[in-house]
Amino acid sequence: MIDDHDQDGRKIKRGIYHLAEAGRRAIHAWLRTRDKKAGE
């Protein structure tokens, strides 16, 4: 992975992340709620 900084100046690691099934479900749930809020 490549060391970098985000838009707030915090250190991050750029790359491809592999999530477990529980992590994928959590991300998908968050995306659904985010999309619902954006549509309001």
QUIHUSUL-V509160 format. One record per residue. N is the residue number from 1. RES is the residue in one small letter. NEAR is the number of other C-alpha atoms within 12 Angstrom. Layout:
n=[N:N]
res=[RES:RES]
near=[NEAR:NEAR]
This chain:
n=[1:2:3:4:5:6:7:8:9:10:11:12:13:14:15:16:17:18:19:20:21:22:23:24:25:26:27:28:29:30:31:32:33:34:35:36:37:38:39:40]
res=[m:i:d:d:h:d:q:d:g:r:k:i:k:r:g:i:y:h:l:a:e:a:g:r:r:a:i:h:a:w:l:r:t:r:d:k:k:a:g:e]
near=[9:10:11:14:12:11:8:8:8:10:12:14:13:12:10:8:10:9:12:10:10:11:13:14:13:14:15:15:14:14:14:14:14:13:12:11:10:9:8:7]
